[in-house]
Amino acid sequence: MIRPASEIEYPPSEMLRTRASMLARMEALNSASNSLMAVIAERIGAEAQEDGLRVEELTAEQERLIENMRRLARDEAA
């Protein structure tokens, strides 16, 4: 989004830096959530086909994504 010159602060205030940081973290969390949902959907499909090796790979990826989301949430709270 392009802001009009009247809305641009230089140097940016602490509030604007905090807001930008929060928005970036929220976007990262949203992206991680979307990735997790895609992996879960793929895992369900693999389970339906009884593809054991694929289910194991997707379970590991799901656990990795969950841990990433937990880390992002901890960072957000800090």
QUIZITA-V789665 format. One record per residue. N is the residue number from 1. RES is the residue in three letters. PHI is phi in whole degrees, 0 to 359 (* if undefined). Layout:
# QUIZITA-V789665
n=N res=RES phi=PHI
n=N res=RES phi=PHI
This chain:
# QUIZITA-V789665
n=1 res=MET phi=*
n=2 res=ILE phi=265
n=3 res=ARG phi=260
n=4 res=PRO phi=294
n=5 res=ALA phi=305
n=6 res=SER phi=293
n=7 res=GLU phi=259
n=8 res=ILE phi=269
n=9 res=GLU phi=255
n=10 res=TYR phi=222
n=11 res=PRO phi=292
n=12 res=PRO phi=295
n=13 res=SER phi=287
n=14 res=GLU phi=301
n=15 res=MET phi=298
n=16 res=LEU phi=293
n=17 res=ARG phi=294
n=18 res=THR phi=296
n=19 res=ARG phi=297
n=20 res=ALA phi=297
n=21 res=SER phi=296
n=22 res=MET phi=297
n=23 res=LEU phi=296
n=24 res=ALA phi=295
n=25 res=ARG phi=294
n=26 res=MET phi=296
n=27 res=GLU phi=296
n=28 res=ALA phi=296
n=29 res=LEU phi=295
n=30 res=ASN phi=297
n=31 res=SER phi=297
n=32 res=ALA phi=297
n=33 res=SER phi=296
n=34 res=ASN phi=297
n=35 res=SER phi=297
n=36 res=LEU phi=298
n=37 res=MET phi=297
n=38 res=ALA phi=295
n=39 res=VAL phi=294
n=40 res=ILE phi=299
n=41 res=ALA phi=298
n=42 res=GLU phi=293
n=43 res=ARG phi=297
n=44 res=ILE phi=300
n=45 res=GLY phi=297
n=46 res=ALA phi=292
n=47 res=GLU phi=296
n=48 res=ALA phi=297
n=49 res=GLN phi=269
n=50 res=GLU phi=56
n=51 res=ASP phi=264
n=52 res=GLY phi=303
n=53 res=LEU phi=296
n=54 res=ARG phi=295
n=55 res=VAL phi=298
n=56 res=GLU phi=297
n=57 res=GLU phi=299
n=58 res=LEU phi=290
n=59 res=THR phi=295
n=60 res=ALA phi=297
n=61 res=GLU phi=295
n=62 res=GLN phi=298
n=63 res=GLU phi=297
n=64 res=ARG phi=297
n=65 res=LEU phi=294
n=66 res=ILE phi=297
n=67 res=GLU phi=296
n=68 res=ASN phi=298
n=69 res=MET phi=294
n=70 res=ARG phi=297
n=71 res=ARG phi=297
n=72 res=LEU phi=298
n=73 res=ALA phi=294
n=74 res=ARG phi=296
n=75 res=ASP phi=297
n=76 res=GLU phi=295
n=77 res=ALA phi=286
n=78 res=ALA phi=285
